[in-house]
């Protein structure tokens, strides 16, 4: 039985801890700076833990010594410190960060990994599963032209002007909306502006928009550098959301006052447990000399999976992280020492892992209020320069 420490006992971290513990294959402990969060995990779910400051490297090394791995569900800014502490303690390191600068620091830290010590950042939904999905489609082409990644965690019943509810980390949300975005344009790696590149599309009769956000592309720009003409990542929202965010972050300059913006969001925008996650990756290129398109498209709703109830964003993020931990610690990687990119995991292996089955299009669950994973029947995009119209996910 392997030992995993989950740092951050909140919505996503708590879900990860519960999923891992439910298998009986892991000894799970949680760590959090907020004592009631640690106590709740013990009282409600029987998962032990301790209060720990994730920015205190010495305290982390002490807690992590003897563990096989640590998964950080903390704010992105402490993840480089956690990675250093994990390697010093002899553990492998996993996290959910979408922050580009933090990931680069963690890549440098990974150079000091010992044999069979893995450093695997960006293990969530986007970056994370979306990188695995897009990279799985890419080898099917003789030459690549475009790789387009789109995801969104959306309230099922939006009723405010922003048409949005908080479903995950507010810090991470603001970070995505405010930081430069990595992309490939005309074969060259570039940075694009967040909240730009607006496009509109209709999915099963519902109108959506998508726009540039930071971090979701993960390490794909490096992996596909020199192999693709265009690569980009955009976040999906309901129409009108982007314009309000651009007004707040750019015209009112709230991007320079992120602490204030976080306080406004958390005071005025309600949470919701009724959400869905939309994922689709569109890859174009030539096969036997003919320009061809392949698409992977999925919609996951909130509900119950493996006995754990959660929102769609909690379950998709947690299951992706747990699947990657499973694959790494149980030896499905050819080389697990040092820095590991998400796209090193194959889609076939991911979907066969118990946690990865959440994403399967044939996923059926007999549990009451179980979550569902379906394939959109139709995706119509406008304007003409938006993402090409995807075929069904089985294409």
C-alpha positions as CSV (number, residue, x, y, z in Angstrom):
1,X,0.0,0.0,0.0
2,X,1.4,3.4,-1.0
3,X,1.2,6.6,1.0
4,X,0.0,9.8,-0.5
5,X,-0.3,13.2,1.2
6,X,-2.9,15.6,-0.2
7,X,-2.1,19.2,0.6
8,X,-5.2,21.4,0.6
9,X,-8.3,19.9,2.1
10,X,-10.8,22.1,0.3
11,X,-13.3,21.2,-2.4
12,X,-10.8,19.6,-4.9
13,X,-8.2,18.4,-2.5
14,X,-10.8,16.8,-0.3
15,X,-12.3,15.1,-3.3
16,X,-8.9,13.7,-4.3
17,X,-8.2,12.4,-0.8
18,X,-11.6,10.7,-0.7
19,X,-11.2,9.1,-4.1
20,X,-7.8,7.7,-3.3
21,X,-8.8,6.5,0.1
22,X,-11.9,4.8,-1.4
23,X,-9.8,2.3,-3.3
24,X,-8.1,0.8,-0.3
25,X,-4.8,0.9,-2.2
26,X,-3.5,4.1,-0.6
27,X,-2.8,5.4,2.8
28,X,-4.0,9.0,2.6
29,X,-3.3,12.0,4.9
30,X,-4.3,15.6,4.3
31,X,-2.5,18.8,5.2
32,X,-4.1,22.2,5.4
33,X,-3.4,25.5,7.1
34,X,-7.0,25.7,8.2
35,X,-7.6,23.4,11.2
36,X,-11.4,22.9,10.7
37,X,-10.7,21.6,7.2
38,X,-8.4,19.0,8.5
39,X,-10.8,18.0,11.3
40,X,-13.7,17.8,8.9
41,X,-11.8,15.2,6.7
42,X,-11.2,13.1,9.8
43,X,-14.7,13.5,11.3
44,X,-16.7,13.0,8.1
45,X,-14.5,10.7,6.0
46,X,-12.1,9.1,8.4
47,X,-9.0,10.6,6.7
48,X,-6.3,11.7,9.1
49,X,-4.2,14.8,8.6
50,X,-2.4,17.7,10.3
51,X,-2.3,21.5,10.2
52,X,0.7,22.6,8.1
53,X,1.8,25.8,6.4
54,X,2.4,24.9,2.7
55,X,5.0,27.8,2.4
56,X,7.1,26.3,5.3
57,X,9.5,24.0,3.5
58,X,10.9,22.5,6.7
59,X,7.5,21.6,8.0
60,X,6.6,20.1,4.7
61,X,9.7,17.9,4.6
62,X,8.9,16.6,8.0
63,X,5.3,15.8,7.0
64,X,6.3,14.2,3.7
65,X,9.1,12.0,4.9
66,X,8.1,8.4,4.4
67,X,5.3,9.2,1.9
68,X,5.5,7.9,-1.7
69,X,3.9,11.0,-3.1
70,X,2.3,14.4,-2.4
71,X,-0.5,16.0,-4.4
72,X,-0.8,19.8,-4.0
73,X,-4.3,21.2,-4.3
74,X,-3.1,24.5,-2.8
75,X,-2.8,27.9,-4.4
76,X,-0.4,27.8,-7.3
77,X,2.2,30.1,-5.7
78,X,3.3,27.5,-3.1
79,X,3.7,24.7,-5.5
80,X,7.4,25.3,-6.2
81,X,8.1,25.1,-2.5
82,X,6.1,21.9,-2.2
83,X,8.0,20.3,-5.1
84,X,11.3,21.1,-3.4
85,X,10.1,19.7,-0.1
86,X,8.8,16.5,-1.8
87,X,12.1,15.8,-3.5
88,X,14.0,16.5,-0.2
89,X,11.7,14.1,1.6
90,X,12.1,11.3,-1.0
91,X,8.6,11.6,-2.4
92,X,7.2,12.2,-5.9
93,X,5.3,15.5,-6.5
94,X,2.0,16.1,-8.3
95,X,0.0,19.4,-8.5
96,X,-2.9,21.1,-10.2
97,X,-1.2,24.4,-11.1
98,X,-2.1,26.3,-14.2
99,X,0.5,29.0,-13.6
100,X,3.2,29.1,-16.3
101,X,5.9,30.7,-14.1
102,X,5.4,28.2,-11.3
103,X,5.5,25.3,-13.7
104,X,8.9,26.5,-15.1
105,X,10.3,26.7,-11.5
106,X,9.0,23.2,-10.9
107,X,10.7,21.9,-14.1
108,X,14.0,23.3,-12.9
109,X,13.5,21.6,-9.5
110,X,12.8,18.3,-11.2
111,X,16.4,18.2,-12.4
112,X,17.3,17.2,-8.8
113,X,14.9,14.2,-8.7
114,X,16.4,10.8,-7.7
115,X,15.6,7.5,-9.3
116,X,11.9,6.9,-9.5
117,X,11.1,10.3,-8.1
118,X,8.5,11.9,-10.4
119,X,7.6,15.6,-10.7
120,X,4.2,15.8,-12.4
121,X,2.6,19.3,-12.4
122,X,-0.6,20.4,-14.2
123,X,-2.6,17.2,-13.3
124,X,-6.1,18.6,-13.4
125,X,-8.6,19.3,-16.2
126,X,-6.9,22.1,-18.1
127,X,-4.0,21.8,-18.0
128,X,-4.2,18.1,-17.6
129,X,-6.7,15.9,-19.3
130,X,-7.1,18.3,-22.2
131,X,-3.4,17.9,-23.0
132,X,-3.7,14.1,-23.0
133,X,-6.8,14.4,-25.3
134,X,-5.2,16.7,-27.8
135,X,-1.9,14.8,-27.9
136,X,-3.7,11.6,-28.4
137,X,-5.3,12.9,-31.6
138,X,-2.0,14.4,-33.0
139,X,-0.1,11.2,-34.0
140,X,-3.0,10.2,-36.3
141,X,-1.9,12.8,-38.8
142,X,1.0,12.7,-41.3
143,X,1.5,16.4,-40.7
144,X,-0.2,18.7,-38.3
145,X,-1.9,22.0,-39.0
146,X,-3.9,23.2,-36.0
147,X,-4.4,22.0,-32.4
148,X,-7.3,23.8,-30.6
149,X,-8.1,23.1,-26.9
150,X,-11.4,24.3,-25.3
151,X,-12.8,23.6,-21.9
152,X,-15.2,25.3,-19.5
153,X,-16.7,24.6,-16.1
154,X,-20.2,26.2,-16.3
155,X,-23.2,26.6,-14.0
156,X,-26.2,24.7,-15.4
157,X,-28.6,27.4,-14.4
158,X,-26.9,30.8,-14.7
159,X,-29.1,33.8,-13.5
160,X,-26.7,36.7,-13.0
161,X,-25.3,39.3,-15.4
162,X,-22.0,37.4,-15.6
163,X,-23.8,34.2,-16.3
164,X,-21.3,32.5,-14.0
165,X,-21.0,31.0,-10.6
166,X,-17.8,30.2,-8.7
167,X,-17.0,26.5,-9.1
168,X,-13.3,26.4,-8.2
169,X,-10.3,28.4,-7.0
170,X,-10.9,32.2,-7.3
171,X,-7.1,32.8,-7.4
172,X,-6.8,30.4,-10.3
173,X,-9.7,32.0,-12.1
174,X,-8.2,35.5,-11.9
175,X,-4.8,34.2,-12.8
176,X,-6.2,32.7,-16.0
177,X,-8.0,35.9,-16.9
178,X,-5.0,38.2,-16.2
179,X,-1.8,36.5,-17.3
180,X,-0.3,36.1,-20.8
181,X,-1.3,33.0,-22.8
182,X,1.0,30.6,-24.5
183,X,0.2,29.7,-28.1
184,X,1.8,28.8,-31.4
185,X,1.0,31.1,-34.4
186,X,2.4,30.4,-37.9
187,X,4.7,27.8,-36.4
188,X,6.3,30.1,-33.8
189,X,5.7,30.1,-30.0
190,X,4.2,33.4,-28.9
191,X,2.3,35.0,-26.0
192,X,-1.3,36.2,-26.7
193,X,-3.4,38.4,-24.6
194,X,-5.9,37.0,-22.1
195,X,-9.6,37.6,-22.8
196,X,-8.8,38.1,-26.5
197,X,-9.5,35.8,-29.5
198,X,-13.3,35.8,-28.8
199,X,-15.3,33.2,-30.7
200,X,-18.9,32.0,-30.5
201,X,-20.4,28.6,-31.0
202,X,-23.6,26.6,-30.4
203,X,-23.5,23.2,-28.7
204,X,-26.7,21.2,-28.7
205,X,-28.7,24.3,-29.1
206,X,-27.0,26.3,-26.3
207,X,-24.9,29.4,-27.2
208,X,-21.4,29.7,-25.8
209,X,-18.3,31.9,-26.2
210,X,-14.6,31.1,-25.8
211,X,-11.6,33.3,-25.4
212,X,-7.9,33.2,-24.6
213,X,-6.9,32.3,-21.0
214,X,-3.6,31.5,-19.4
215,X,-2.2,28.1,-18.5
216,X,-4.6,25.6,-20.0
217,X,-2.3,24.6,-22.8
218,X,0.2,23.1,-20.3
219,X,3.5,22.0,-21.9
220,X,2.0,21.3,-25.4
221,X,3.6,24.3,-27.0
222,X,7.0,22.9,-26.1
223,X,6.0,19.3,-27.1
224,X,4.6,20.3,-30.5
225,X,7.0,23.1,-31.2
226,X,8.1,22.9,-34.9
227,X,5.3,20.3,-35.6
228,X,2.2,22.5,-35.8
229,X,1.2,25.7,-37.5
230,X,-1.3,26.9,-34.9
231,X,-2.0,25.8,-31.3
232,X,-4.2,27.6,-28.8
233,X,-6.3,27.2,-25.7
234,X,-9.5,29.0,-24.8
235,X,-12.0,28.9,-21.9
236,X,-15.7,28.3,-22.6
237,X,-18.3,30.6,-21.0
238,X,-21.8,31.8,-21.7
239,X,-22.1,34.8,-24.1
240,X,-21.4,38.2,-22.5
241,X,-19.1,36.9,-19.7
242,X,-15.9,37.9,-21.5
243,X,-17.0,41.5,-22.1
244,X,-17.8,42.0,-18.4
245,X,-14.5,40.5,-17.4
246,X,-12.6,42.7,-19.8
247,X,-14.3,45.7,-18.4
248,X,-13.4,44.7,-14.8
249,X,-9.8,43.6,-15.5
250,X,-8.7,46.0,-18.2
251,X,-10.8,49.2,-18.1
252,X,-11.2,49.3,-14.3
253,X,-7.7,47.9,-14.0
254,X,-8.7,45.3,-11.5
255,X,-5.9,43.0,-12.9
256,X,-3.6,45.3,-10.9
257,X,-5.7,44.8,-7.7
258,X,-6.3,41.1,-7.7
259,X,-6.8,40.8,-3.9
260,X,-9.7,43.3,-4.2
261,X,-11.1,41.5,-7.2
262,X,-11.0,38.2,-5.3
263,X,-12.8,39.8,-2.4
264,X,-15.5,41.2,-4.7
265,X,-16.0,37.8,-6.5
266,X,-16.2,35.8,-3.3
267,X,-18.6,38.3,-1.7
268,X,-20.9,38.8,-4.7
269,X,-20.8,35.6,-6.9
270,X,-22.4,32.5,-5.3
271,X,-21.0,29.1,-5.5
272,X,-23.0,26.3,-7.2
273,X,-23.0,22.5,-7.0
274,X,-25.0,22.2,-10.2
275,X,-22.5,22.5,-12.9
276,X,-21.2,20.8,-16.0
277,X,-17.8,20.6,-17.7
278,X,-17.4,20.9,-21.4
279,X,-14.3,19.6,-23.1
280,X,-13.4,19.5,-26.8
281,X,-10.2,19.3,-28.7
282,X,-10.0,19.8,-32.4
283,X,-6.9,18.7,-34.4
284,X,-6.5,19.3,-38.1
285,X,-3.8,18.2,-40.5
286,X,-3.1,16.0,-43.5
287,X,-3.6,12.3,-43.7
288,X,-2.6,10.7,-47.1
289,X,-2.3,14.2,-48.5
290,X,-5.9,15.3,-47.6
291,X,-6.7,18.0,-45.0
292,X,-8.6,16.1,-42.2
293,X,-10.1,17.0,-38.9
294,X,-10.4,14.8,-35.7
295,X,-12.2,15.8,-32.6
296,X,-12.6,14.6,-29.0
297,X,-15.7,16.2,-27.3
298,X,-17.2,15.4,-23.9
299,X,-19.7,16.9,-21.4
300,X,-19.5,15.8,-17.8
301,X,-22.2,16.7,-15.3
302,X,-22.1,17.0,-11.5
303,X,-23.1,13.9,-9.4
304,X,-21.5,10.8,-7.8
305,X,-18.5,8.8,-9.0
306,X,-16.9,5.9,-7.1
307,X,-19.1,6.8,-4.1
308,X,-17.9,10.4,-4.0
309,X,-20.4,13.2,-4.6
310,X,-19.1,16.4,-6.2
311,X,-19.4,19.1,-8.8
312,X,-18.4,18.4,-12.3
313,X,-15.2,20.5,-11.9
314,X,-14.3,18.8,-8.7
315,X,-14.8,15.3,-10.1
316,X,-13.1,16.0,-13.5
317,X,-10.1,17.7,-11.8
318,X,-9.8,15.1,-9.0
319,X,-10.2,12.1,-11.3
320,X,-7.6,13.4,-13.7
321,X,-5.1,13.9,-10.9
322,X,-5.9,10.5,-9.3
323,X,-5.6,8.7,-12.7
324,X,-2.1,10.3,-13.2
325,X,-1.0,9.3,-9.7
326,X,-2.2,5.8,-10.4
327,X,-0.4,5.5,-13.7
328,X,2.8,7.0,-12.4
329,X,3.1,5.1,-9.1
330,X,2.0,1.8,-10.7
331,X,4.6,1.9,-13.5
332,X,2.7,2.5,-16.7
333,X,5.3,5.2,-17.7
334,X,8.4,4.1,-19.6
335,X,10.5,6.5,-17.5
336,X,9.0,8.1,-14.4
337,X,12.1,9.8,-13.1
338,X,12.1,13.6,-13.2
339,X,9.8,16.0,-14.9
340,X,6.8,14.3,-16.5
341,X,4.5,16.1,-19.0
342,X,0.8,15.3,-19.1
343,X,1.0,14.3,-22.8
344,X,3.3,11.5,-21.9
345,X,0.2,9.6,-20.6
346,X,-1.7,7.9,-23.4
347,X,-5.5,8.3,-23.7
348,X,-6.1,4.5,-23.8
349,X,-4.2,4.0,-20.5
350,X,-6.0,7.0,-19.0
351,X,-9.5,5.8,-19.8
352,X,-8.8,2.3,-18.6
353,X,-7.5,3.5,-15.2
354,X,-10.4,3.3,-12.6
355,X,-10.4,7.1,-12.1
356,X,-10.1,7.9,-15.8
357,X,-13.3,6.0,-16.5
358,X,-15.2,9.2,-15.4
359,X,-14.3,10.6,-18.8
360,X,-15.4,7.6,-20.9
361,X,-18.2,8.3,-23.3
362,X,-19.7,4.9,-22.5
363,X,-19.6,5.8,-18.8
364,X,-22.7,4.6,-17.0
365,X,-23.1,4.6,-13.2
366,X,-25.8,2.9,-11.2
367,X,-25.3,5.2,-8.2
368,X,-28.2,7.6,-7.3
369,X,-27.6,11.0,-8.8
370,X,-24.6,9.7,-10.7
371,X,-22.6,12.1,-12.9
372,X,-22.9,11.5,-16.7
373,X,-20.4,11.8,-19.5
374,X,-21.8,12.4,-22.9
375,X,-20.7,13.4,-26.4
376,X,-22.2,16.6,-27.8
377,X,-24.2,15.9,-30.9
378,X,-23.5,19.1,-32.7
379,X,-21.1,22.1,-32.5
380,X,-21.6,25.1,-34.8
381,X,-19.1,27.9,-34.7
382,X,-19.0,31.5,-35.8
383,X,-17.3,33.6,-37.0
384,X,-15.4,32.0,-39.9
385,X,-12.1,32.2,-38.1
386,X,-13.4,30.3,-35.0
387,X,-12.5,26.7,-34.2
388,X,-13.5,24.4,-37.1
389,X,-16.8,22.5,-36.6
390,X,-16.0,19.3,-34.8
391,X,-17.3,15.9,-35.9
392,X,-18.8,13.6,-33.3
393,X,-16.3,12.4,-30.6
394,X,-16.3,8.9,-32.1
395,X,-14.9,10.2,-35.4
